[in-house]
Amino acid sequence: MSECDRIDLRGVAVFRGALDADAQAGLVEQVCEIARAAPMFHPETRWGKQMSVKMTSAGDFGWVSDRRGYRYERRHPSGASWPPIPGAVLDIWERFGVGATPSLRAPECCLVNYYGEGARMGLHQDRDEADFAQPVVSVSLGDAGLFRVGNIERGGKTESIWLESGDVVVIGGAARLVHHGVDRIRFASSTLLKDGGRINLTLRVVT
């Protein structure tokens, strides 16, 4: 772990350069192990449109989406159990999540998103969880992503920031339900991932 600067974006905390190069490389290896146990897949929206990102998860729950809607499930779509959340990822949760709530619980899901060239994530709220007092902690690995933060209510002005590899974002407190998304990635801006692209890990308490 490295020293980092904090930027506040509409109540969302962005920790610049939170993870050094060795920590980032170690996380990529662990993500590959997660994906071997629970292969990545393209979720569908409830309207049947395939998302541009690929996903998998680790922990007690994984986030899935299909025509039945958005939800957490205890098993991968293949029927396999999700692998455990790696210890190094749990350390990030403890280090950065504790500032968002005095009663931090252990995360139950680590959602792994992979953004290839042209992938994006529209503005949305993380509200499929039961306890909004718990933060969402996000880790960026690989290519830079243009992260947009809006408001709790849909619409209105937004602000954006380029997230670089090794940055950590905490969405918690009064900002826990802000709309946020990734407009685009700067493909091949990083050499961390052999084939390019961006990995985003998001840790959540589900129940």
N, C-alpha and C positions, 0 to 999 in steps of 0.2 A: 504494500500500500504506500502511496506517496502523499505528500502534502498537497493540498488543493485549495483553490479559491472558490468561494460561494457567490453565486448570482441568484437573485430573487426575481422571478418572472411571474407576475400576477399571483404571488403567493406560492408558486412552485419553486422549490430549491434545486438549483443546478450546481453540482460540485465538479468544477473543471479539473481534469487530470487526476481524478481520484485514484485510478489504478495505473501502476507503471507497466512498462512493456512486458516484464516477466509475468506479472499477475494477469495481464490480458491474454498472453499466450497460454497460460495454464487454464484459464477459463474456456478458451476455444477447445482445448483438448477434452475438457469435461463435457462441453456441449456436444462434441462428437460422440462421446460415450452415451449421453442421453439419447441422441438421435439413433444410435445403433439399437438401443433397447426399445425405443418408441419412435419409429420412423416419422419424419416430417410429412405433413399432408397439407393440401390447399383446402381450407374450410370454405363452405358456401354460406352466403347470407340466407336469411329466411325466405328471400324472394328467388333463391336458386342461382344467384350470381356468384361465381367463384372469386374469392379474394385473391389479390395479387401477391400477398405474403404467404409464406409457408410457415407452419407452426408445429410445435410439439410441446410437451410439458414434463415437469418432474414434480414429485411430491405426492401428497395424499389425493390431490385432485388435479385434473387438467381441464383447461378451457377448450370448449368445442363449439362449433356453430354449423348448423345445417338448416333444412327447411322446418325443423321443429323449434328453431330459435337458438338464442345464445344462452349458454349455461356451463356449469362445471359438471364433470363426470369423474367417477373414480377409476375409469379404465379408458385406455386408448381406443380409438375406433376399431382397431383390430381385435379388441377383447383383452389385450395384455394389460398388466398393471403398469402404472407409471413408475419410472425409476425414482430413487430417492434424490432429494435436492443435495447437491454437493456441499461439503463443508465450507469450501471457500466462498460459495455463494451465500450461505447462511452467515458467514462472518461479515459480509457486506451489509446484509440486513441489520445485523446488530450494530454495526458501526454508524450507519447513516439513518436508520429508522427510528432509533431511540429519541432523536431530537424532535420527532413529529408527534409523539404521544408519551405520556408518563407511564403508560401500562402496555408496553409493546409485547405482543404475543408472537409465537413462532409462526413463520409463514407456512401455509399449507399448499401453495402452488407456486411454481416457478414456470411462467409461460415463456417459451422460447419462440421468438419471431425471426424469420430470415427474410430480409429484403434483398431481392436480386435487382438487376438493372430494370428501372421503370416501375418498381413496386412502391406503394404508398399506403397510408392508413388515414382514412377520413376522420374528421373531428368526431369525437365520441366521448362518452363518460364511462368510467369504470364503476358500474353500479350493480354488477351481478353478485357482489359480496354482501354478507349479512351485517358486518360490523364496520361502518364507515369511520369509526374512531381510529382504525388501523390504517396506516399509510400504504401506498403503492410505491415500491422502490424499483427503479429501472436502471439497467446497466447497458451502455452502448459499446459495441465491439465492431471494429472494421470501418467501413466507409462512413463518412459524415452523413448525417441525416438532418433535414430541416424540420425542426420540431416547432409546432404551432400550439399556442395556448390561448383559449378563448375565455368564456365566462361560464358560470354555473347554468344560467339560462342560455338556450341556443340563440345565436345571433349576436350582433354587436361587434365591437372592435376586437381584434386579436393581435398578438405579438408573437414573433418567431425568433428562434436562435438555432444556429448550426451546432448540433451535438457531435463531438469528436470521439474517437475511440478512447475508452478509458473514463469517459464522463459518467457520473451517477446522478440521477434525478429522483427527487422525493416529492410525491404528490400526497399531501396530507394536511391535517388541520382544517382551516377554513377553505382551503383550496382542493380538498379531497375529491369533490365532484365537478371540478372544472372540465369543460370540453377541451380535448387535446388531440393531436394527431401528428403524422409525419407526411409532409407534402411531397417530398422526394428525397432521394439520396444522391450524393455526389459519387457516382460509380467510379471505382478504381482510384479513389482518393487515399486509400490505405492499402498497405501490403500485408496486413494481418491475416486475412483470409486468402487462401491460395487462389480461389476462383473469383475473388472480389465479392462485394455485397456487404450488407450490414446485419449483424446479429443484435437483437434487443432482448435482454432478459428482464422480465417484470415479476417481482415477488409480491404475493398477496396473501392476506388472511381471508379464507373463504367463508367459514362458518361463524 
